[in-house]
Amino acid sequence: MSSENGNTGTKRLALIASRGTLDWAYPPFILASAAASMDWEVGIFFTFYGLPLLKKDLDAKVSPLGNPAMPMKMPFGGEGFQKVNWPIPNILMANLPGFENVATGLMKKLFKSKGVASIGELREMCVDLDVKLIACQMTMDVFGFTKEDFIDETEIGGAAAFLSYAGDADVQLFI
């Protein structure tokens, strides 16, 4: 097979995960696991706020702050749950004590009721499918993370190492 970049062999996907909230954790893990299950070579570069997605204790939460498109008219609920439409402005949501935990719990219940895998399950699937999980060395240094903070399958790399990988990728995505 010949790829668009002129290499022969397996297609390659390079992802950059820069956000670590629950809603932003899904895209890189879903795309990576889907591509890897199609026999693509996949690498995810976790940088800035995406880096905690590699922590042993995965605790991604929903944050309405800085997420003006959060659809609070979204029907939280599902089978066995009462559907709730919350017409609450984001400015109020961000300032309500405990809202982040409530919204996170509701979103996790909604995803589970729809049969969507959890972030932890998707991350484990990526590990099982040999997706490269690359922690940004500079971000680790800036925020004080060590390799021991992350799951064992984490690789450490700088921007140049990832660019070398991404330069040969058929698809590059920034999430």
C-alpha atoms as an extended CHARMM CRD file, in Angstrom:
* protein
*
       175  EXT
         1         1  MET       CA              0.0000000000        0.0000000000        0.0000000000  PROA      1               0.0000000000
         2         2  SER       CA              1.3020000000        3.4750000000       -0.7760000000  PROA      2               0.0000000000
         3         3  SER       CA              0.3950000000        6.3590000000        1.4770000000  PROA      3               0.0000000000
         4         4  GLU       CA             -0.1100000000        9.9580000000        0.4370000000  PROA      4               0.0000000000
         5         5  ASN       CA              3.2410000000       11.0100000000        1.8950000000  PROA      5               0.0000000000
         6         6  GLY       CA              5.1100000000        8.6600000000       -0.4340000000  PROA      6               0.0000000000
         7         7  ASN       CA              5.8970000000        5.9910000000        2.1590000000  PROA      7               0.0000000000
         8         8  THR       CA              4.9090000000        2.4300000000        1.5260000000  PROA      8               0.0000000000
         9         9  GLY       CA              3.2500000000        0.3810000000        4.2240000000  PROA      9               0.0000000000
        10        10  THR       CA              0.9330000000        1.2010000000        7.0460000000  PROA      10              0.0000000000
        11        11  LYS       CA             -0.9490000000        4.4810000000        7.2810000000  PROA      11              0.0000000000
        12        12  ARG       CA              0.0960000000        6.7280000000       10.1510000000  PROA      12              0.0000000000
        13        13  LEU       CA             -1.9650000000        9.0740000000       12.3500000000  PROA      13              0.0000000000
        14        14  ALA       CA             -0.3910000000       11.7880000000       14.5120000000  PROA      14              0.0000000000
        15        15  LEU       CA             -2.6100000000       13.4460000000       17.1230000000  PROA      15              0.0000000000
        16        16  ILE       CA             -1.9110000000       16.2720000000       19.5320000000  PROA      16              0.0000000000
        17        17  ALA       CA             -4.0570000000       16.1990000000       22.6880000000  PROA      17              0.0000000000
        18        18  SER       CA             -3.8890000000       19.5840000000       24.3980000000  PROA      18              0.0000000000
        19        19  ARG       CA             -6.9700000000       19.5160000000       26.6230000000  PROA      19              0.0000000000
        20        20  GLY       CA             -7.7950000000       17.2210000000       29.4920000000  PROA      20              0.0000000000
        21        21  THR       CA            -11.4460000000       17.8020000000       30.2900000000  PROA      21              0.0000000000
        22        22  LEU       CA            -13.8280000000       14.8700000000       29.9210000000  PROA      22              0.0000000000
        23        23  ASP       CA            -15.3790000000       16.1700000000       26.7050000000  PROA      23              0.0000000000
        24        24  TRP       CA            -11.9720000000       16.8800000000       25.1230000000  PROA      24              0.0000000000
        25        25  ALA       CA            -10.5060000000       13.5410000000       26.2590000000  PROA      25              0.0000000000
        26        26  TYR       CA            -12.8360000000       11.5270000000       24.0450000000  PROA      26              0.0000000000
        27        27  PRO       CA            -11.7130000000       12.6760000000       20.5510000000  PROA      27              0.0000000000
        28        28  PRO       CA             -8.0310000000       11.6670000000       20.7080000000  PROA      28              0.0000000000
        29        29  PHE       CA             -8.7360000000        8.2970000000       22.3090000000  PROA      29              0.0000000000
        30        30  ILE       CA            -11.6620000000        7.5040000000       19.9910000000  PROA      30              0.0000000000
        31        31  LEU       CA             -9.7560000000        8.5120000000       16.8600000000  PROA      31              0.0000000000
        32        32  ALA       CA             -6.5850000000        6.7340000000       17.9840000000  PROA      32              0.0000000000
        33        33  SER       CA             -8.3270000000        3.4840000000       18.8970000000  PROA      33              0.0000000000
        34        34  ALA       CA            -10.3660000000        3.5240000000       15.6750000000  PROA      34              0.0000000000
        35        35  ALA       CA             -7.2960000000        4.1020000000       13.5010000000  PROA      35              0.0000000000
        36        36  ALA       CA             -5.2240000000        1.5240000000       15.3930000000  PROA      36              0.0000000000
        37        37  SER       CA             -8.0180000000       -1.0440000000       15.0110000000  PROA      37              0.0000000000
        38        38  MET       CA             -7.7800000000       -0.3850000000       11.2540000000  PROA      38              0.0000000000
        39        39  ASP       CA             -4.0730000000       -1.2990000000       11.4860000000  PROA      39              0.0000000000
        40        40  TRP       CA             -2.8120000000        2.2770000000       11.3170000000  PROA      40              0.0000000000
        41        41  GLU       CA              0.2740000000        3.2980000000       13.2560000000  PROA      41              0.0000000000
        42        42  VAL       CA             -0.8910000000        5.9040000000       15.7870000000  PROA      42              0.0000000000
        43        43  GLY       CA              0.8570000000        8.3380000000       18.0880000000  PROA      43              0.0000000000
        44        44  ILE       CA             -0.7370000000       10.8450000000       20.4540000000  PROA      44              0.0000000000
        45        45  PHE       CA              1.3750000000       13.7220000000       21.7680000000  PROA      45              0.0000000000
        46        46  PHE       CA             -0.0670000000       14.8950000000       25.1010000000  PROA      46              0.0000000000
        47        47  THR       CA              0.8440000000       18.4810000000       25.8780000000  PROA      47              0.0000000000
        48        48  PHE       CA             -0.2440000000       21.2370000000       28.2480000000  PROA      48              0.0000000000
        49        49  TYR       CA             -3.6520000000       20.4340000000       29.7440000000  PROA      49              0.0000000000
        50        50  GLY       CA             -3.9190000000       17.1660000000       27.8220000000  PROA      50              0.0000000000
        51        51  LEU       CA             -0.9850000000       15.7180000000       29.7610000000  PROA      51              0.0000000000
        52        52  PRO       CA             -3.0710000000       14.6400000000       32.8170000000  PROA      52              0.0000000000
        53        53  LEU       CA             -4.8880000000       12.1600000000       30.5500000000  PROA      53              0.0000000000
        54        54  LEU       CA             -1.7970000000        9.9730000000       30.9620000000  PROA      54              0.0000000000
        55        55  LYS       CA             -1.8440000000       10.0570000000       34.7740000000  PROA      55              0.0000000000
        56        56  LYS       CA             -2.2930000000        6.7430000000       36.5730000000  PROA      56              0.0000000000
        57        57  ASP       CA             -5.2710000000        8.2410000000       38.4030000000  PROA      57              0.0000000000
        58        58  LEU       CA             -7.3920000000        9.4280000000       35.4760000000  PROA      58              0.0000000000
        59        59  ASP       CA             -9.8790000000       12.0460000000       36.6910000000  PROA      59              0.0000000000
        60        60  ALA       CA            -11.1580000000       14.0370000000       33.7040000000  PROA      60              0.0000000000
        61        61  LYS       CA            -14.1040000000       16.3170000000       34.4680000000  PROA      61              0.0000000000
        62        62  VAL       CA            -16.5220000000       18.4280000000       32.4700000000  PROA      62              0.0000000000
        63        63  SER       CA            -15.7980000000       22.1410000000       32.6430000000  PROA      63              0.0000000000
        64        64  PRO       CA            -18.2940000000       24.7010000000       31.3760000000  PROA      64              0.0000000000
        65        65  LEU       CA            -15.6920000000       27.4230000000       31.9010000000  PROA      65              0.0000000000
        66        66  GLY       CA            -14.1100000000       28.2910000000       28.5690000000  PROA      66              0.0000000000
        67        67  ASN       CA            -16.5650000000       26.0300000000       26.7820000000  PROA      67              0.0000000000
        68        68  PRO       CA            -19.2700000000       28.3970000000       25.5340000000  PROA      68              0.0000000000
        69        69  ALA       CA            -20.6940000000       25.7630000000       23.2050000000  PROA      69              0.0000000000
        70        70  MET       CA            -21.5350000000       23.4120000000       26.0640000000  PROA      70              0.0000000000
        71        71  PRO       CA            -25.1310000000       22.4790000000       25.2650000000  PROA      71              0.0000000000
        72        72  MET       CA            -26.8850000000       22.7580000000       28.5850000000  PROA      72              0.0000000000
        73        73  LYS       CA            -30.1380000000       22.1110000000       26.7810000000  PROA      73              0.0000000000
        74        74  MET       CA            -28.6180000000       18.7020000000       26.1260000000  PROA      74              0.0000000000
        75        75  PRO       CA            -30.9450000000       15.9860000000       27.3740000000  PROA      75              0.0000000000
        76        76  PHE       CA            -29.0180000000       14.5400000000       30.2950000000  PROA      76              0.0000000000
        77        77  GLY       CA            -30.4330000000       11.1780000000       31.0880000000  PROA      77              0.0000000000
        78        78  GLY       CA            -31.2400000000        8.1080000000       29.1240000000  PROA      78              0.0000000000
        79        79  GLU       CA            -32.7730000000        4.7430000000       29.7020000000  PROA      79              0.0000000000
        80        80  GLY       CA            -33.7450000000        4.6190000000       33.3520000000  PROA      80              0.0000000000
        81        81  PHE       CA            -33.0640000000        8.3180000000       33.8540000000  PROA      81              0.0000000000
        82        82  GLN       CA            -35.3790000000       11.2720000000       33.6730000000  PROA      82              0.0000000000
        83        83  LYS       CA            -34.3620000000       13.5050000000       30.7910000000  PROA      83              0.0000000000
        84        84  VAL       CA            -33.4380000000       16.9800000000       31.9650000000  PROA      84              0.0000000000
        85        85  ASN       CA            -32.9560000000       20.0710000000       29.8070000000  PROA      85              0.0000000000
        86        86  TRP       CA            -30.9840000000       22.7000000000       31.6700000000  PROA      86              0.0000000000
        87        87  PRO       CA            -31.3050000000       26.1710000000       30.1270000000  PROA      87              0.0000000000
        88        88  ILE       CA            -28.5780000000       27.6470000000       32.3810000000  PROA      88              0.0000000000
        89        89  PRO       CA            -26.1960000000       30.2890000000       30.9700000000  PROA      89              0.0000000000
        90        90  ASN       CA            -22.5100000000       29.2680000000       31.0350000000  PROA      90              0.0000000000
        91        91  ILE       CA            -21.5580000000       32.1940000000       33.2620000000  PROA      91              0.0000000000
        92        92  LEU       CA            -23.8310000000       30.8170000000       35.9570000000  PROA      92              0.0000000000
        93        93  MET       CA            -22.7340000000       27.2140000000       35.4540000000  PROA      93              0.0000000000
        94        94  ALA       CA            -19.0820000000       28.1000000000       35.8970000000  PROA      94              0.0000000000
        95        95  ASN       CA            -19.8240000000       29.7870000000       39.2160000000  PROA      95              0.0000000000
        96        96  LEU       CA            -22.2200000000       27.2800000000       40.7600000000  PROA      96              0.0000000000
        97        97  PRO       CA            -20.4530000000       25.3740000000       43.5550000000  PROA      97              0.0000000000
        98        98  GLY       CA            -20.2310000000       21.6930000000       42.7140000000  PROA      98              0.0000000000
        99        99  PHE       CA            -21.5110000000       22.1410000000       39.1610000000  PROA      99              0.0000000000
       100       100  GLU       CA            -18.3960000000       20.6070000000       37.6310000000  PROA      100             0.0000000000
       101       101  ASN       CA            -18.9130000000       17.3930000000       39.6230000000  PROA      101             0.0000000000
       102       102  VAL       CA            -22.6390000000       17.2820000000       38.8480000000  PROA      102             0.0000000000
       103       103  ALA       CA            -22.0800000000       17.8800000000       35.1240000000  PROA      103             0.0000000000
       104       104  THR       CA            -19.3040000000       15.2620000000       35.0580000000  PROA      104             0.0000000000
       105       105  GLY       CA            -21.5110000000       12.6860000000       36.7630000000  PROA      105             0.0000000000
       106       106  LEU       CA            -24.4170000000       13.4030000000       34.4470000000  PROA      106             0.0000000000
       107       107  MET       CA            -22.2570000000       13.1910000000       31.3280000000  PROA      107             0.0000000000
       108       108  LYS       CA            -20.7090000000        9.8920000000       32.4660000000  PROA      108             0.0000000000
       109       109  LYS       CA            -24.2020000000        8.4740000000       33.1020000000  PROA      109             0.0000000000
       110       110  LEU       CA            -25.3870000000        9.6840000000       29.7000000000  PROA      110             0.0000000000
       111       111  PHE       CA            -22.4050000000        8.1390000000       27.9110000000  PROA      111             0.0000000000
       112       112  LYS       CA            -22.8180000000        4.8630000000       29.8190000000  PROA      112             0.0000000000
       113       113  SER       CA            -26.5410000000        4.7380000000       28.9920000000  PROA      113             0.0000000000
       114       114  LYS       CA            -25.6330000000        5.1260000000       25.3150000000  PROA      114             0.0000000000
       115       115  GLY       CA            -23.0240000000        2.3480000000       25.4700000000  PROA      115             0.0000000000
       116       116  VAL       CA            -20.0430000000        4.6850000000       25.0480000000  PROA      116             0.0000000000
       117       117  ALA       CA            -16.7990000000        3.4470000000       26.5800000000  PROA      117             0.0000000000
       118       118  SER       CA            -15.2740000000        5.4530000000       29.4290000000  PROA      118             0.0000000000
       119       119  ILE       CA            -12.0720000000        7.4450000000       28.9410000000  PROA      119             0.0000000000
       120       120  GLY       CA            -10.2190000000        4.8360000000       30.9830000000  PROA      120             0.0000000000
       121       121  GLU       CA            -11.5440000000        2.0280000000       28.7880000000  PROA      121             0.0000000000
       122       122  LEU       CA            -10.6250000000        3.9090000000       25.6080000000  PROA      122             0.0000000000
       123       123  ARG       CA             -7.1360000000        4.6510000000       26.9380000000  PROA      123             0.0000000000
       124       124  GLU       CA             -6.6740000000        0.9680000000       27.8190000000  PROA      124             0.0000000000
       125       125  MET       CA             -7.8520000000        0.0270000000       24.3280000000  PROA      125             0.0000000000
       126       126  CYS       CA             -5.2070000000        2.3620000000       22.8850000000  PROA      126             0.0000000000
       127       127  VAL       CA             -2.5660000000        0.6860000000       25.0530000000  PROA      127             0.0000000000
       128       128  ASP       CA             -3.7340000000       -2.7600000000       23.8950000000  PROA      128             0.0000000000
       129       129  LEU       CA             -3.5960000000       -1.6020000000       20.2590000000  PROA      129             0.0000000000
       130       130  ASP       CA             -0.0060000000       -0.2900000000       20.6690000000  PROA      130             0.0000000000
       131       131  VAL       CA             -0.8510000000        3.3980000000       20.2330000000  PROA      131             0.0000000000
       132       132  LYS       CA              2.1900000000        5.5130000000       21.1260000000  PROA      132             0.0000000000
       133       133  LEU       CA              1.2670000000        7.6770000000       24.1210000000  PROA      133             0.0000000000
       134       134  ILE       CA              3.8630000000       10.4410000000       24.1710000000  PROA      134             0.0000000000
       135       135  ALA       CA              4.1330000000       12.9050000000       27.0640000000  PROA      135             0.0000000000
       136       136  CYS       CA              5.5720000000       16.3210000000       26.1920000000  PROA      136             0.0000000000
       137       137  GLN       CA              8.8690000000       16.6770000000       28.0640000000  PROA      137             0.0000000000
       138       138  MET       CA              8.6780000000       20.4880000000       28.1980000000  PROA      138             0.0000000000
       139       139  THR       CA              5.1560000000       20.4160000000       29.6550000000  PROA      139             0.0000000000
       140       140  MET       CA              6.2730000000       17.8320000000       32.2110000000  PROA      140             0.0000000000
       141       141  ASP       CA              9.1100000000       20.1300000000       33.2530000000  PROA      141             0.0000000000
       142       142  VAL       CA              6.8900000000       23.2210000000       33.4130000000  PROA      142             0.0000000000
       143       143  PHE       CA              4.1350000000       21.5670000000       35.4700000000  PROA      143             0.0000000000
       144       144  GLY       CA              6.4280000000       19.3740000000       37.5900000000  PROA      144             0.0000000000
       145       145  PHE       CA              5.3080000000       15.9530000000       36.3530000000  PROA      145             0.0000000000
       146       146  THR       CA              7.6110000000       12.9290000000       36.4240000000  PROA      146             0.0000000000
       147       147  LYS       CA              7.4160000000        9.7080000000       34.4100000000  PROA      147             0.0000000000
       148       148  GLU       CA              6.2290000000        7.9430000000       37.5790000000  PROA      148             0.0000000000
       149       149  ASP       CA              3.0480000000       10.0820000000       37.5220000000  PROA      149             0.0000000000
       150       150  PHE       CA              1.9460000000        8.4140000000       34.2920000000  PROA      150             0.0000000000
       151       151  ILE       CA              0.8490000000        4.9590000000       33.1930000000  PROA      151             0.0000000000
       152       152  ASP       CA              3.7570000000        2.6400000000       32.3830000000  PROA      152             0.0000000000
       153       153  GLU       CA              3.1100000000        2.7230000000       28.6280000000  PROA      153             0.0000000000
       154       154  THR       CA              3.8580000000        6.4590000000       28.4430000000  PROA      154             0.0000000000
       155       155  GLU       CA              6.8050000000        7.5090000000       26.3060000000  PROA      155             0.0000000000
       156       156  ILE       CA              8.5400000000       10.8280000000       26.9350000000  PROA      156             0.0000000000
       157       157  GLY       CA              9.3980000000       13.0550000000       23.9820000000  PROA      157             0.0000000000
       158       158  GLY       CA              9.9770000000       16.6010000000       22.9790000000  PROA      158             0.0000000000
       159       159  ALA       CA              8.4330000000       18.6260000000       20.1900000000  PROA      159             0.0000000000
       160       160  ALA       CA             11.2130000000       17.7150000000       17.7400000000  PROA      160             0.0000000000
       161       161  ALA       CA             10.7230000000       13.9820000000       18.3140000000  PROA      161             0.0000000000
       162       162  PHE       CA              6.9920000000       14.2730000000       17.7730000000  PROA      162             0.0000000000
       163       163  LEU       CA              7.4290000000       16.4420000000       14.6750000000  PROA      163             0.0000000000
       164       164  SER       CA              9.7030000000       13.7640000000       13.2250000000  PROA      164             0.0000000000
       165       165  TYR       CA              6.9320000000       11.2180000000       13.8090000000  PROA      165             0.0000000000
       166       166  ALA       CA              4.1750000000       13.5480000000       12.5490000000  PROA      166             0.0000000000
       167       167  GLY       CA              6.1790000000       14.5390000000        9.4730000000  PROA      167             0.0000000000
       168       168  ASP       CA              5.7500000000       11.0220000000        8.1230000000  PROA      168             0.0000000000
       169       169  ALA       CA              2.0660000000       10.7860000000        9.0770000000  PROA      169             0.0000000000
       170       170  ASP       CA             -0.7260000000       10.5310000000        6.5450000000  PROA      170             0.0000000000
       171       171  VAL       CA             -3.0730000000       12.3920000000        8.8950000000  PROA      171             0.0000000000
       172       172  GLN       CA             -2.1630000000       14.9780000000       11.5410000000  PROA      172             0.0000000000
       173       173  LEU       CA             -4.7870000000       16.3820000000       13.9330000000  PROA      173             0.0000000000
       174       174  PHE       CA             -4.6260000000       18.9360000000       16.7350000000  PROA      174             0.0000000000
       175       175  ILE       CA             -7.3030000000       18.3800000000       19.3720000000  PROA      175             0.0000000000
